[in-house]
Amino acid sequence: MEHETVAVMEPVEAFYAAFGEGFIGPADFATEDWNHLDPLGGRTGNREETLAVVRAAHESFLANVTDTIESADVRFADDDVAVATVISRTSPHPLPGDSVARSHRMIRTFVVVRRPGGWKIMQDQNTFMTDQSAV
């Protein structure tokens, strides 16, 4: 399964690379029905809508912000479905309404599915970690 774990992490790592670039390119790492749940409870229902939302965020308060993976684990629901849980840290930035820029520790859950052409992210949910020291 180690080979499959590496394959599942490829679209996840592509997501984080796209995050660092402001999601300016195509989201080939995601399915057309990609659902994105942001840390404030917003939900988008497909890849084009998700890209519009995340690009707008990266043109405003997330401009030039990076999100770096600290740790990740992958569990398989079956041969074609995996769940990747990633702990990451953003570069310092203020959130809307904040005046102080700070780094945020995040935990994100990805549902990754095998599709023709490889593994793709079907859903992700991003949550602020309340205990910033927890792993």
C-alpha angles and dihedrals in degrees: 000000000000091000090052091048089057090048092050091051093053095079090040091054089045088054091055091047089051089049090057090051095047093253090280095148133060117293097232087153091070138065120246089251093051111158118204123195112192126209092258094056100263118143132198123194110210142018097265093048091045092050091050091052097045093043090053090051090050091050090056130023095358095051109140092357119141129202114205125198113239097176140348140187132190128210125185121225088186138326093294104034128063136171118216118194114198131187112201142164127225125217112254115287137143119252118226106288094018122111096193122074113221141162116256127210110218138189116205129185118206125194104207122190133192110242132166104293096028143291119341135184110250098174140003134185121195122200133180109241109238093201101053091191096053121106 
